[in-house]
């Protein structure tokens, strides 16, 4: 019988193709002598039932071995005894059903065991600390728990699609260099929570679609640049997705019914398009803080009937117009540390916050936004309060006639249980009737809001104390404190001392 084998040999950068007609094994061995410098060797597309050890013993420095599309049934320790420098092993599309635990050389970087008949990896990959790619797709694997090389610092890809896996391996949490996972075509149905944070994942490649019971998905601190519904299509029980600390600059989750919380903070988003959020009628919390968003105008075109919390601080938003018109249930909006210069009075006209069915206040946080320095702030706050919305925040404003920044607080930062502060002209005595005067906004430096053309003016703490050059004194009205609370120091007692124009205490 003649045996025909087609060999692809690479000697350094030289490829050789040999067609051999071998009569005896002795002749075949002699054909491979003096090939100790070969680093690539292929016997793919043959009918080998086992590794040709008599050939491999002449290739001590081979780095790449391709035995794909043969009829190999097992891999043993003896198979690789003479090729311990092997880095790339390709044995895909064989009939391998067994691997000895210590069979594969420790120097291996890439292994392709796909399209075989493996029901277990038998710990064969566990100690391969130099592995970078693992292909174990299209086998009969039911679990790969405790099978992955957790000490491999450069592993970037695991392809385990089209197996019979029922759970994702817990070891994934320890493999922080991963950037590609393929787990589609498995039987991953019982998983309730999936935490694959702190990796280098760039894409999920549809690997999660079979996780029908998944409720919580944590993908924080990865390298994903976009995220779409196609990644999680069919996961009807998913209620929480954390995509924070990635590099996402666009995404679309429209139609993901049942999602309650979505965290997209610390990404590269510049805008939120209406199509991104269509169909999220159950969403209650949306966090897009620490991005590069310049406007929320498009949210007015999206209807999120259940959204209660909008977190968008640390962005580049410059104005608020009708941005909340599609958010009828909004109760908290944190827009601190933006560049908001104006707020439309109609902003909250279509929002009615309720907590457990009881009407409540929509809280809007505008910490460190220029709008808090607007001279019409009091008017804005009055209108918003009439619509059950309250503004809070502190901002550094430029005082009139000076370049020095002056702290300014919105009126609603006042503690509801705190007694009010009386502002009056220096030397003017405090009268109980003065405590009934109309409440106004916070003081901005020495510029006092003119209300009905008279002083004194009643404000609530915390306030900015006027500069010493002004003819104004801020006094703590002890008359309003009850005897029961007389021993309790007001939270601003140290700041609200009597002060005249010469800054001398009284």
N, C-alpha and C positions, 0 to 999 in steps of 0.2 A: 504494500500500500504506500502510495506517495502521500505526503502531507504538505499542503501549501500554506505558507504563512507570509503575511505582508508586514514588514517591519518598518517603522518610522524611527530613525535614529538621529539624534542631534549630538554632534561632537563639538562642544562649545557652541558656535553659531553655525555649524555646518549640518545640514539635514541630508540623510541618506535614505533611500528607499531600496529595500532588497526584497526580491522574490526568491524564496528558497524552496527547493524541493528536497526534502530530507528523507532518507531511507532509514537511518538508524540514529538513536539518541546520541551515540558517541560523535557522529558527524555534526549534530546540531550544537553540541557543546563547543567543538572546535571552531565553529563559525563565530562564536562570541568572545574568543580570547583576545587579549590586548585591547579591550574596550574600557579600561579602567578610568578614562577621562570623560566618558559619556555622561552628560547630566540630564538628558531627556531620552526616554525610551517608551515606545508604544507598541503594544500588541493588541490594539483595539480591533474590533470587528473580526474576531476569530471564534473558535469553538472550544477554547480552553475550559476545562472543568476545575482547574486549580492553578495557583500561581506557579510559573515555571522556575522553581528554585535553582535548577541546574543552569539556567541562564542568568538569573539575578546575581548569582555568586561571582560573576565576572564584572559586575557593575557596582563596585563598592562606593562610588562617589555620585551615583545617580541622584538627581534632585527631584525629577518629575517622572512619574510612572502612570501610564494610561493603559488600563485594561478594560475599558468600557465595552459593552455589548459582546460579552462572552457568555460562558455558562458556568462560571465559578460559583460554588455553593457555600464556601466557608473561607475565613481568613484566620490563620493560625500563627502562633509565635514563630514557628520555624520558617514561615513564608517570608518574613522580613528580617531574618537574623543577619543577613549579609548586606543589607541596604539601610543601615541606621541613620544615614545622612538624608534620607528622603524627606522632602518638604511638601510635595504636592502629589496626592494620591487620588486617582480617578478610577473608580470601579463601579460606575453607574451602569444600570441596565444589565445586571447579571441575575443570578438566582441565589444570592447570598442570604442565608438564614441564620448564620452563627458567626460571631467574632470572639476570638479569645480575648480575655481581659487585657493582657499585656502584649497583644499582637502588634499594634500600630506603633511605629517609631516615635520617640518623644520629640523629635525635631520637626514634626509635621506642622505645616501652616495652613494648608487647604486640603479638605477631604470631601470627596463626593461619593456618598453611599446611597444615592437616590435610586429609585426604581429597582428595588430588590425585595426580599421577602423577610426582612428583619422584624421580629416581634419584640426584641430587646436589644439595647446597645451593650449590655453586659459590662458597663463601666469602662469600655474601651476608650472613650474620649475624655473621661473625667480628669486624668492626669496630664493631658496634653496642653501645657501652659503656653505654647507658642501658637496655638490655633488662631486663625483670623476668620476663616469661612468654614461653615458646616452645612453640607447638603445632606439631609436625611429624608427628603421628600419621597412620597409614593412608596412607603413601606407599610408594615402592619403594626406600627408602634402604637401602643395604648397609653403609654406614659414615658416621659423622659425626665421625671423627677430624679434628682441626684445623678444625672448622667452628663450634665454639661460641665465644661472646664471653667469653673468659677474663678480660677486664678489666672486665666488667660487675659492679659491686660490689653491686648490689641484686637480682640474678637469683635468684628463689626457686623457679621451677617449670620443669621440662622434661618435656613430654609427647611421647614418641617411640614409643609403643606401636604394635603392628601394622605393623611394617616388616619388613625383611629383614636387620636388623643381626646381625652375627656376633660383634661385640665391643663392649663398652661403651667410650665415648670416654675416653682417658687424661686429657683436659682436666678431667674431673670433679673431680680432686684439687685443682685450682686454684680451683674455684668454691665458695668457702667459705660463701656465703650461701644455698645451696640448702636448701629444706625439703621439696620434693616431687619425686619422680622416678617416671615411668611408662615402663617398658620391657618390659612384658609383650607377648606375641604376636610375639616376634622369634625369631631363630635363634641365640641366644647359647649355644653349646654348647662352645666351645673354651676358655672362660675358666677358669683354674685358681685364680687369686687375685683378689680384688676388695677394693680399699682405697678406701673413700669416707668416711674419717675427717675430722674437723674441718670438718663442714658444719653446716647447721641442719635436717637431715632429721628430720621428725616421723613419717614412715611410708614404707614401701617400696612400698606399694600393689600387692603381688604381683609386682613387676617382676623378681624374681630367679628365678622358678620355672622359667624355661627354661635356667638355667645348670647344666646337668646334670653338667658336669665340675668344678664349683666345689668346692674343698677348704678354702680359707681365706677368711674373710669378716671384714673389719675395719670396724666401724661406730662406733668410739670417738669421743667428743667430738661428739655430735649432740644432738638435742632429742627423742629418742624417749621416749614415756611408757609404752609397752607393747610386748611382742614375743611373737609366738606362732608356732607351727608352721606356720600358714597362710601366713606370709610366705616360708617356704623349703620348703614341701611338695614332695616329690619329689627333693630334692637329696641323693641317697643317698651321695655321696662327700664331703660336707661333714664335716670333722674338727675345725676350729677356728673358733670364733665369739668375737669380741671386741666386747662391747656396753658396755664400761666408759665412765664419764663421760657418761652420758645422764641422763634423768629417769624411768627405768623404775620403776614402782611395782607392776607385776604382769606376769606372763608365764607362758607354758606351752610347753614344748618336748617334751612327751611324745611318744614314738614316734620320735624322731630318732635312729635307729640309726646307729652309726658315729661319732658325735660323740665326740672325745677330750678336748677342752679347751673350757671355757665360762667366759668372764670377764664377770661382772656387777658388778664393783666400781664404787664411786663412783656409785651410783644412789640411788633412794629406796625400796628394798624394805624392808618391815616384817616380812614373814614369807615362808617357803618352804612352799607347800602340797604335799602328796604328789602331786597331779596335775601339778604343774609339771615333775617330773623322771621320771615314769613312762616306762619303756622305754629309758632311757639306759644300757643295760647295758654299753656300751663306754667310758663317760666315765671319764677318769683324773684330771682336775683340775677342780675347781670353785672359783672365786674370787668370793666375795660380800662381800669386805671393804669397809669404808667405806660401809655402808648404815645402816638403822635397825632391823635385825633384833633382836627381843627374845628369841627362842627358836629352837632347832633341833630342838625336840621332834618336829616333823612328819617330819624326815628318818629317824626310826626306823621310820616306816611306809612308807618308800620303799626299795626294794632297788637299790642301785648296786654291783653285784658287782665292778666293776673300779676304783672310785674309790680313788686312792692319796693324793691331796693335797686337803685341805679348807682353804681360806684364808678365814677369817671374822673377822679382826682388825678393830678399830675399829667395833664395833657396840654394841648395848645388851643383850647376852645376860647373864642373871643367874644361870643355873644350868645344869649339865650332868647329865642323868639317864641315859636310855638312848639318847641321840641318835646314837650310833655303831652301834647294833644292825643297821642296814641297810647298814653299810659294812664288809664282812668283809675287805677288802684294804687298809684304810687304813694308811698308813705315816707320814703327817705331818698334823697338825691345828694350824693357827696360830689361836689364839683370844685373842691378846694384845689389850690395851687394850679390854677389855669390862668388865662389872660382875659377873663370876662370883663368887658367894659360896659356892657349894657344888658338889661333884662327887660323883656317885654312884659307889660302888666298882664297880658293875656296868657302868660306862660302856663299858669296852673288852672285856667278857667274850666278845663275839662277833667281835672283830677280831683277825686274825692277819696281821701284816705279813710279806711275803716279797719279797725283791729277787732277781730272776733265779732264782727257785725256792728260794732260801736263806732260812730264817727270820731275821727281823731285828726291830728295835725300833720300835715305834710312838712317835714323838716328838710330844709335846703341849706347845705353847708357850703359857704363861699369863702372859706379861709384863704387869705392872701390872693385876692382878686381885686383888680382896680375898681370894680364897681362899688366896693365898700367905701371908696373915697368920694363917690359922687355926691354932690350937694343935694341931689334929689332922693337920696337914699331913704330918708324918712317917709317921703311920699310913696315910694315903691313898697316899703315895708307895710305901710298902712293898707295899701291896696291888696297886697298878698295876704295880710292877716284877715281881711274881710272875706277872703276865699279859703280860709282855714289852712294857710301856709305860713311858715315861719322861717326867717332867714337868720343864720348864725355864722359867725366868722370874725376873724381879726385880720387887719391888713395894715401895712406900713404906708402911710400917706405923706405927701409933701405938704407941710404946713404953709399957710399963706405968709408971704414975705420972708420966707426962710427956706434954705435948702435942706434943713434937718428933717429927717423922717419922724413922724409922730404916730404913735400907736393909735389905732382906731378900732373900735369894736361895734358890731351891730347890736342894736338895742336888745335883741332877743337872746343874747348871751347872758342876760341878767338871770340870777337865780330867782325862781318864783317865790321862794319863802323869805327872801332877803328884804329888809326894810329899805325904802327909797332914800335917795340922796337929794338934799336941797341945794340948789345953786342960787346964790344971791350976791348982791353987790357987797363989797367989803364994808364992814361995820354995820350992816343992816341986820337987826335982830331977827331970829327965827320965830315965826308965828305959826301956830297949829293950822291956821287956815291956808297957809301957803302949801301945805302938803296936799291940798286938793287940786292944785293947778294941773293943767294938762301935761301928760307924759310926752316926752320928745325923744329923739334919737341920741346916740352917743355924741360926746364932744369931740371935735377934731382940733387939737391944739387950743389956741385961744379964740378960734372962730366959733361963736355961739349961734345956733340956729335961731332965727327970728320968728317967734310965734306970737302973734297978736301984739307985737311991738313992745312987749314989757318983759321985765324980769321981776321976780325970780322965775326960774324954769325948773320943773320937776323932771328928773331923769332916774333911771334905774341902773344899779351897778351891773357889771364893771364899767367904769368910765375912764377916760384919759384926763388926768389932772391938767388944768390950764397952766401955761407957763407963768413965771413970776412977774412978767411984764404986764400981765392983764389985771384989770381991776375986778377980779372975781375970786371968790372963796368957795371952796367945796366943803360943806360941813356935814358931819354925821348927825342925824336927828335922833338923839336918844329918846325924845318924847314918844316916838312911835313904837319903841320896843316894849314888849309886854314884860311884866315882872317875872313871869315864869321863865322867860328866855334871857333875862338880864345878864346872867352869868356866862352866856355863850357869846364868844367873840364873833363879830361879823367877818366873813371870809376876806373882806377888803379893808378891815379895820386899820391895818398898818399903812395903807396907802391913802385912806380918806381922812387925813388929819386936817385941822384948820390951817389955812395958809392965807396970808394977806399978800399984798403986792410986794412987800419986802421979804416975803418968805419967812417971816418970823412966826413961830407957833404960838397959839393962844390956848 
